[in-house]
């Protein structure tokens, strides 16, 4: 499979001084402050449903971490509708599914990007059994191996209400960010997505409210708030 020719803009890289880029840096800072007592190195990002901006959010958050001189790997664990190979203009011939289905080296599927300090593991070929692959012992081993090489691991998953994949990955992550499209998703749907994550005892670090009704010059606005114990 040839690399995609329609790489997507990444605002934190293309326009780091924009208000939106600053919002992503604020999100990064808030996550860091939420980890006073526990180290957070593996973060999963999901949404209630499709089209809420979870992949855009995790990509820009990964860049924000990389810009702070941390070594970051971004994993596309959406094994049903992957997007990271498009975003970074990479081939998706090999990726996460290859590493999970064989005893190959993790290093074989790690790809460098044009952004300093940021590596990507694309999804690889779409498998017939995504949930089982993500729940495998090999997935846990892979994450432990990556912790030896990277400061931060960020994982993109399918929407939490669509399939069980997000719940599976959440149970293997230090924390979860839930992306909600404020103009599209009703409160009860958002609460159901949160309940699904609570069921597997996921540590929800906070919620990103996307597409807030701001002035027309701002296409996105992100707001983070942490859990209140």
Buried (B, 14 or more C-beta within 10 A) or exposed (E): EEEBEEBBEBBBBEEBEEBBBBBBBBBBEBBEEBEEEEEBBBBBBBBBBEEBBBBBBBBBBBBBBBBBEBBBBBBBBBBBEBBBBBBBBBEBEBBBBBBBBEEEEBEEBBBEBEBEBBBBBBBBBEBEEBBEBBBBEBBEEBBEBBBEEBBBBBBBBBBBBBBBBBBBBBBBBBBBBBBBBBEEBEEEBBEEBBEBBBEBEBBBBBBBBBBEEEEEEBEBBBBBEEEEE
